Amino acid sequence: MTRPKNNNHYDLEILLQTLKYATRQMVAELNVEQVVFHALHAIADFSNSSSLSLMLLNQEKTAVEVVGSLNKSEFKSPGNVMAIKNTPLQEIYDGRKLGQFDLQRKSPYPIPTYTIFHTDIKCTCIPLIGTKHKVIGFINFEDKSSPINHPIQVEILTLLTTLIATALENARLFQLATIDGLTGLYIRRYFDIRIQEEITRLRRIESNLGLIMLDLDHFKIVNDTYGHQQGDMVLMELAIILKDTVRHDLDIPCRYGGEEFIIILPGTDLEGAIVLAERIRKRCEEHPYTPISDEPLHVTISGGAVAMDSNSIISKEEFFKKVDKALYEAKEGGRNRIRF
């Protein structure tokens, strides 16, 4: 998008298209990373900048985490944390309005800074103001143009950043309501909702639906022998294995109970469910879980795999009973195996 020139001309059609696209992308999104991704692209379109960053404040409002950066269309999630005291970020937080500062040269993404070495390339910093007029973070972009001072530009940036802040707050609330705090997997309540949605979807289209249920073998012994802290580490590392093995943005891995996990597999038949379950079982068996002491720790899992298609739809209760029965047979059959 081109900045307005001295005649105050502004292409309202492009402006409205940018707003409409950004609104559609962010309002319907409940994944924090995806909101950040769309937010940076929306500001990039408006500012005509190819280098941007988005930072979120911690609860104490003393530091920010760089949750996203965009450099020549390459999106990353750096995760770096920095304090805001005595920086332009503190100034923007206190004033609650955008500002333009010098650009920190050593960083791979835009960070506003104070320096005596002024250059033509600046860093524009915009506060993300959410509900109750609270600043939740900042968007920064490398700026080679004149300062943003046209009224329409300021208004549109205010509107865009308000939209971004609201979308981020909604995504965070959704995350708190649906994500298990220990493992980062979806919780049982979310599983109940999504499995019904997928079964309903199966009634409309010709497809398959797979389901895997997994349970850590002798997990009580792990807790009793090594302590619950070690048990939590096992659960967290198994969750990482699950997330790394399933199809991202398609499969739905959930923590069903204490040491029970369940995975919804849209578009997956029984053979595919078995293959995935075996892959997870093998990775779990081979994985050297981080020990608290020097003693090496290995654990195994047992699992059940089932599936149905559009011609053999059963209720979610029946579907769950089938996978639970398969898991029981794996346990009774000696553990560290998959039954179907």
Buried (B, 14 or more C-beta within 10 A) or exposed (E): BEBBEEEEEBEEEEBEEBBEBBBEBBEEBBEBEBBBBBBBBBBBBBBEBBBBBBBBBEEEEEBBBBBBBBBEEEBEBBEBEBEBEEBBBBBBBEEEEBBBBBBBEEBEBBBBBEEEEEEEBBBBBBBBBBEEEBBBBBBBBBBEBEEBEBEEBBEBBBEBBBBBBBBBBBBBEBEEEBBBEEBBBBBBEBBBEBBEBBBEBBEEEEBBBBBBBBBBBEBEEBBEEBEEEBBEBBBBBBBEBBBEBBEEEEBBBBBBEEBBBBBBBBBBBBEBBBBBBBBBBBBBEEBEBEBEEEEEBEBBBBBBBBBBEBEEBEEBEEBBEBBBBBBBBBBEEEBBBBBB
